[in-house]
């Protein structure tokens, strides 16, 4: 059986890559999608979005099933300029729209909640607009067993 968590991560990556003006979104952040990006965005990667799945909470259910709450964070970056924060706000709208277009990720999950949305700016030599969207993907899976 394929790993459901990996399938959800793959679905998130695919959905984010579709955030393009040509697909009706406000930005083209789908051109620069990163999973677990550990370095700051470079100029050539902006605007862009990075995401990471962090430590899940698992609740045991009856019948050998588990309920999983998987936190997923989305970090959005936009280049320095007069419209930096306008691009960030548009990209936040785009990521939220992408999540809400199918919060089950093709039937892999039963819900995705948006927990927090933050926008801020970072100035290390020049201004970079950033945003963080925290969400939780909720799904059930069979209890893993080794056979």
ROZAGU-516825 format. One record per residue (C-alpha): residue number from 1; x, y, z; residue in three letters. Coordinates in steps of 0.02 Angstrom, whole numbers, plus 32768, in hexadecimal, padded with zeros to 4 digits. Example, Ala and Ser with C-alpha at 12.3 -4.5 7.8 and 13.67 -1.06 7.14 Angstrom:
// ROZAGU-516825
<site nr="1" X="8267" Y="7F1F" Z="8186" rest="ala"/>
<site nr="2" X="82AC" Y="7FCB" Z="8165" rest="ser"/>
// end
This chain:
// ROZAGU-516825
<site nr="1" X="8000" Y="8000" Z="8000" rest="unk"/>
<site nr="2" X="8042" Y="80AC" Z="7FD3" rest="unk"/>
<site nr="3" X="8067" Y="8125" Z="8060" rest="unk"/>
<site nr="4" X="7FD1" Y="8199" Z="8071" rest="unk"/>
<site nr="5" X="803A" Y="8226" Z="80BC" rest="unk"/>
<site nr="6" X="80AD" Y="8224" Z="8023" rest="unk"/>
<site nr="7" X="8017" Y="8221" Z="7FAF" rest="unk"/>
<site nr="8" X="7FD1" Y="82BC" Z="8007" rest="unk"/>
<site nr="9" X="807A" Y="8315" Z="7FFA" rest="unk"/>
<site nr="10" X="8080" Y="82EA" Z="7F40" rest="unk"/>
<site nr="11" X="7FCF" Y="832E" Z="7F29" rest="unk"/>
<site nr="12" X="7FFE" Y="83D0" Z="7F83" rest="unk"/>
<site nr="13" X="8098" Y="83E7" Z="7F14" rest="unk"/>
<site nr="14" X="8030" Y="83CA" Z="7E77" rest="unk"/>
<site nr="15" X="7FA8" Y="8442" Z="7EAF" rest="unk"/>
<site nr="16" X="8025" Y="84CB" Z="7EDA" rest="unk"/>
<site nr="17" X="807A" Y="84B7" Z="7E30" rest="unk"/>
<site nr="18" X="7FD3" Y="84E2" Z="7DE0" rest="unk"/>
<site nr="19" X="7FCF" Y="8590" Z="7E2E" rest="unk"/>
<site nr="20" X="7FEC" Y="85F1" Z="7D8E" rest="unk"/>
<site nr="21" X="7F9B" Y="868B" Z="7D44" rest="unk"/>
<site nr="22" X="7F73" Y="8621" Z="7CAA" rest="unk"/>
<site nr="23" X="7F09" Y="85B2" Z="7D1D" rest="unk"/>
<site nr="24" X="7EA6" Y="8645" Z="7D60" rest="unk"/>
<site nr="25" X="7F0E" Y="866C" Z="7DFA" rest="unk"/>
<site nr="26" X="7F55" Y="8717" Z="7E29" rest="unk"/>
<site nr="27" X="800C" Y="86E3" Z="7E2A" rest="unk"/>
<site nr="28" X="8085" Y="8668" Z="7DDC" rest="unk"/>
<site nr="29" X="80CA" Y="8622" Z="7E80" rest="unk"/>
<site nr="30" X="80AD" Y="8574" Z="7E38" rest="unk"/>
<site nr="31" X="814B" Y="858C" Z="7DD0" rest="unk"/>
<site nr="32" X="81B4" Y="8580" Z="7E6E" rest="unk"/>
<site nr="33" X="8174" Y="84F8" Z="7EE4" rest="unk"/>
<site nr="34" X="81E7" Y="84AC" Z="7F66" rest="unk"/>
<site nr="35" X="81CE" Y="8420" Z="7FE2" rest="unk"/>
<site nr="36" X="8229" Y="8437" Z="8086" rest="unk"/>
<site nr="37" X="8291" Y="84CC" Z="804A" rest="unk"/>
<site nr="38" X="8315" Y="84F0" Z="80CE" rest="unk"/>
<site nr="39" X="8367" Y="858A" Z="8082" rest="unk"/>
<site nr="40" X="8321" Y="8636" Z="8060" rest="unk"/>
<site nr="41" X="82D2" Y="8655" Z="7FB7" rest="unk"/>
<site nr="42" X="834F" Y="8694" Z="7F36" rest="unk"/>
<site nr="43" X="831C" Y="8720" Z="7EBF" rest="unk"/>
<site nr="44" X="8302" Y="86A2" Z="7E33" rest="unk"/>
<site nr="45" X="8288" Y="863E" Z="7EA0" rest="unk"/>
<site nr="46" X="8211" Y="86CF" Z="7EBF" rest="unk"/>
<site nr="47" X="8181" Y="86D4" Z="7EC6" rest="unk"/>
<site nr="48" X="817A" Y="8624" Z="7F09" rest="unk"/>
<site nr="49" X="8131" Y="85B0" Z="7F8A" rest="unk"/>
<site nr="50" X="8180" Y="852D" Z="7FFA" rest="unk"/>
<site nr="51" X="8121" Y="84AF" Z="8061" rest="unk"/>
<site nr="52" X="8148" Y="842E" Z="80E4" rest="unk"/>
<site nr="53" X="80E9" Y="83A8" Z="8140" rest="unk"/>
<site nr="54" X="811B" Y="83A4" Z="81F6" rest="unk"/>
<site nr="55" X="80F9" Y="8333" Z="828B" rest="unk"/>
<site nr="56" X="804C" Y="82E2" Z="8282" rest="unk"/>
<site nr="57" X="7FD8" Y="82BF" Z="8313" rest="unk"/>
<site nr="58" X="7F96" Y="820D" Z="830C" rest="unk"/>
<site nr="59" X="7EFC" Y="81CF" Z="8367" rest="unk"/>
<site nr="60" X="7ED8" Y="8115" Z="836D" rest="unk"/>
<site nr="61" X="7E2B" Y="80E1" Z="8334" rest="unk"/>
<site nr="62" X="7DD3" Y="803B" Z="833D" rest="unk"/>
<site nr="63" X="7DE6" Y="7FB9" Z="82B6" rest="unk"/>
<site nr="64" X="7EA0" Y="7FD3" Z="829B" rest="unk"/>
<site nr="65" X="7E8C" Y="8085" Z="8259" rest="unk"/>
<site nr="66" X="7EE1" Y="8129" Z="8286" rest="unk"/>
<site nr="67" X="7EA7" Y="81DD" Z="8276" rest="unk"/>
<site nr="68" X="7F38" Y="824B" Z="8240" rest="unk"/>
<site nr="69" X="7F43" Y="8308" Z="824F" rest="unk"/>
<site nr="70" X="7FD6" Y="833D" Z="81E2" rest="unk"/>
<site nr="71" X="8011" Y="83F1" Z="81F4" rest="unk"/>
<site nr="72" X="8046" Y="843D" Z="814E" rest="unk"/>
<site nr="73" X="809A" Y="84E8" Z="8145" rest="unk"/>
<site nr="74" X="80A2" Y="8551" Z="80A8" rest="unk"/>
<site nr="75" X="8125" Y="85DB" Z="809C" rest="unk"/>
<site nr="76" X="810C" Y="865B" Z="8011" rest="unk"/>
<site nr="77" X="8194" Y="86D1" Z="7FD6" rest="unk"/>
<site nr="78" X="818D" Y="876C" Z="7F67" rest="unk"/>
<site nr="79" X="821A" Y="87D9" Z="7F25" rest="unk"/>
<site nr="80" X="8244" Y="8888" Z="7F60" rest="unk"/>
<site nr="81" X="81E6" Y="8916" Z="7F0E" rest="unk"/>
<site nr="82" X="8159" Y="8992" Z="7F1D" rest="unk"/>
<site nr="83" X="80D7" Y="8907" Z="7F10" rest="unk"/>
<site nr="84" X="812B" Y="8885" Z="7F7F" rest="unk"/>
<site nr="85" X="809F" Y="8878" Z="7FFE" rest="unk"/>
<site nr="86" X="8018" Y="8881" Z="7F78" rest="unk"/>
<site nr="87" X="8068" Y="87E8" Z="7F26" rest="unk"/>
<site nr="88" X="806D" Y="8791" Z="7FD0" rest="unk"/>
<site nr="89" X="7FB4" Y="87B4" Z="7FED" rest="unk"/>
<site nr="90" X="7F89" Y="8774" Z="7F3E" rest="unk"/>
<site nr="91" X="7FF3" Y="86D8" Z="7F59" rest="unk"/>
<site nr="92" X="7F9F" Y="86B6" Z="8001" rest="unk"/>
<site nr="93" X="7EF7" Y="86BF" Z="7FA7" rest="unk"/>
<site nr="94" X="7F39" Y="8647" Z="7F22" rest="unk"/>
<site nr="95" X="7F79" Y="85C5" Z="7F9E" rest="unk"/>
<site nr="96" X="7ED8" Y="85CC" Z="8002" rest="unk"/>
<site nr="97" X="7E72" Y="85B9" Z="7F61" rest="unk"/>
<site nr="98" X="7EDD" Y="8524" Z="7F2C" rest="unk"/>
<site nr="99" X="7EC6" Y="84CF" Z="7FD4" rest="unk"/>
<site nr="100" X="7E0B" Y="84F2" Z="7FD8" rest="unk"/>
<site nr="101" X="7DF0" Y="84B6" Z="7F25" rest="unk"/>
<site nr="102" X="7DF4" Y="8404" Z="7F6B" rest="unk"/>
<site nr="103" X="7E1E" Y="83F9" Z="8023" rest="unk"/>
<site nr="104" X="7E1A" Y="833A" Z="8018" rest="unk"/>
<site nr="105" X="7EB0" Y="8336" Z="7FA2" rest="unk"/>
<site nr="106" X="7E58" Y="82C5" Z="7F26" rest="unk"/>
<site nr="107" X="7E04" Y="825D" Z="7FAD" rest="unk"/>
<site nr="108" X="7EA4" Y="8239" Z="800F" rest="unk"/>
<site nr="109" X="7E6B" Y="829F" Z="80A5" rest="unk"/>
<site nr="110" X="7DC3" Y="82CA" Z="80F2" rest="unk"/>
<site nr="111" X="7DED" Y="8380" Z="811A" rest="unk"/>
<site nr="112" X="7E70" Y="8408" Z="8115" rest="unk"/>
<site nr="113" X="7E62" Y="8498" Z="818F" rest="unk"/>
<site nr="114" X="7EB8" Y="8540" Z="817F" rest="unk"/>
<site nr="115" X="7EFE" Y="8565" Z="822C" rest="unk"/>
<site nr="116" X="7F5E" Y="8609" Z="8218" rest="unk"/>
<site nr="117" X="7F91" Y="8685" Z="8192" rest="unk"/>
<site nr="118" X="8020" Y="86FF" Z="81B2" rest="unk"/>
<site nr="119" X="8075" Y="877D" Z="8141" rest="unk"/>
<site nr="120" X="8119" Y="87D2" Z="8169" rest="unk"/>
<site nr="121" X="81B4" Y="881E" Z="811A" rest="unk"/>
<site nr="122" X="8269" Y="87EF" Z="812D" rest="unk"/>
<site nr="123" X="82F6" Y="886A" Z="810A" rest="unk"/>
<site nr="124" X="83A2" Y="881E" Z="80F6" rest="unk"/>
<site nr="125" X="83EE" Y="889A" Z="807E" rest="unk"/>
<site nr="126" X="8346" Y="88AF" Z="8026" rest="unk"/>
<site nr="127" X="8290" Y="8895" Z="804D" rest="unk"/>
<site nr="128" X="8242" Y="87EB" Z="802C" rest="unk"/>
<site nr="129" X="818A" Y="87D4" Z="804A" rest="unk"/>
<site nr="130" X="815C" Y="8732" Z="80A0" rest="unk"/>
<site nr="131" X="80BF" Y="86DB" Z="80DB" rest="unk"/>
<site nr="132" X="809D" Y="863C" Z="813C" rest="unk"/>
<site nr="133" X="7FFE" Y="85D7" Z="8130" rest="unk"/>
<site nr="134" X="7FEA" Y="854E" Z="81B1" rest="unk"/>
<site nr="135" X="7F6E" Y="84C5" Z="818B" rest="unk"/>
<site nr="136" X="7F40" Y="8417" Z="81C6" rest="unk"/>
<site nr="137" X="7F16" Y="8388" Z="8151" rest="unk"/>
<site nr="138" X="7EA7" Y="8307" Z="81A6" rest="unk"/>
<site nr="139" X="7E9A" Y="8255" Z="8169" rest="unk"/>
<site nr="140" X="7E86" Y="81A1" Z="81A0" rest="unk"/>
<site nr="141" X="7EFA" Y="8112" Z="817D" rest="unk"/>
<site nr="142" X="7F0F" Y="805D" Z="81B0" rest="unk"/>
<site nr="143" X="7F85" Y="8044" Z="8242" rest="unk"/>
<site nr="144" X="802E" Y="801A" Z="81F3" rest="unk"/>
<site nr="145" X="8062" Y="7F65" Z="820B" rest="unk"/>
<site nr="146" X="80F7" Y="7F05" Z="81CB" rest="unk"/>
<site nr="147" X="80C9" Y="7E65" Z="8172" rest="unk"/>
// end
